């Protein structure tokens, strides 16, 4: 079911260069969803040397559509508009790759393991051995990307979560992603086939494990192969906003792209509608569960 299948549900939508957000007029459900990598817009100053075909391999295509029925159930949905090739909204703001800059970064700099493999806040590599740029960036360029895209996205996500907590006293947050069907040399699972879904909570730090397990079981019951915290354990977004002891369960969900699209062209495949129906079934069950459960689903 798509949101337009519910003509009686009133929505408020805002679109900026950084994000789009849809909020039901009545926040009936303590649920926020966000998709930080589903954008594919590029500011004029991007100027990559990598081709669009290569950059597209990092696109979490169509997630805002696949999960769109959540708003009809009373949840908030946020989706990035800017491409992760330009700035990765799921990295820490100090996950800076100094090798990409022509000068010393003026602020805190704490590169992650992903950053060292070329996938930091600003990507150095688009694919293994494929540089994103044929030039070094200035600190001012990176600061502008943080100011114009990263900080507005993080601010609206924080506001959405806190608004729900203020109304309901708790929130469930789903951070939505897609993944290649097989890891490449920049990934920790290089060359390995991936399951249909990976459900992550940073090893129980960002969500009650019972909630994470319940989500995994729902997709298993729909016939999908599901891992928990492998090969992904959860990125900076769930790390930042997940605090189960304070009524904030934050869970990352990765969907294998081969299920619903052609990984070369990013065109929807014949199974797209099936996946969308299954996500709708999950969301309906999840909505019912969180309406009547404690934070840890006990």
Secondary structure, DSSP 8 states (H G I E B T S, - for coil): --GGG-TT--EEEEE-SSEEEEEESS--S-EEEEETT---B--TT---SS-HHHHGGG--TTHHHHTGGGGGGT-EEEEE-B-TTT--TTS-TT---GGGBSS--SS-----HHHHTTBSSSBSEEETTEES-SS-B-HHHHHHHIIIIIHHHHHHHHHHHHHHHHHHS-EEEEEEEEE-SBB-TTSTTBT-B--SEEEE-TTTTSS-HHHHHHHHHHHHHTT--EEESSS----HHHHHH-BGGGTEEEEEEEEEGGGTB-TTT--B-TTHHHHHHHHHHHHHHHHHHHHSS-TT--
